[in-house]
Amino acid sequence: MACVHAIVSGRVQRVGFRFHVLRVAQHLGVTGYVRNLPNGRQVEVWAEGEGEPLEELLAALRQGPPGARVEDVDVQWPAPTASYSRFQVKY
């Protein structure tokens, strides 16, 4: 089990980014959350799972959905918490 914490910057709000991440994460079988940050230019992702699916999720974060413009993805690999039973959008 591994964990990734990512802050995605750019045009990532109001373009379906969170729901793009939700679909990818559910497909990959990882748990955690995605949420908009209050500054209007960033999305936070916390995901836990096996290493390869997390790498695939990071690739999806760097690409984003149509309409998004990802400028930066700040990635950290903290210790997993095993606190999540599914992946969800937080509000």
QUIMO-V918677 format. One line per field, one symbol per residue. ss: DSSP state (@ for helix, = for strand, . for the rest). psi: psi as a letter, one per 30 degrees, with the letter a starting at -180 (. if undefined). burial: # if it has 24 or more other C-alpha atoms within 12 Angstrom, else .. A space follows every 50 residues. Layout:
ss->???
psi->???
burial->???
This chain:
ss->.==========.....@@@@@@@@@@@@..======.....========. @@@@@@@@@@@@@.....========..........===..
psi->klkkjkjklaigkgggeefeeeeeeeefgllblklklfffglkkkkkkal eeeeeeeeeeefellkfljkekjjklilklfhfkflklkk.
burial->.############...##########.#########....#########. ..###.##.######..###..#.#..........####..
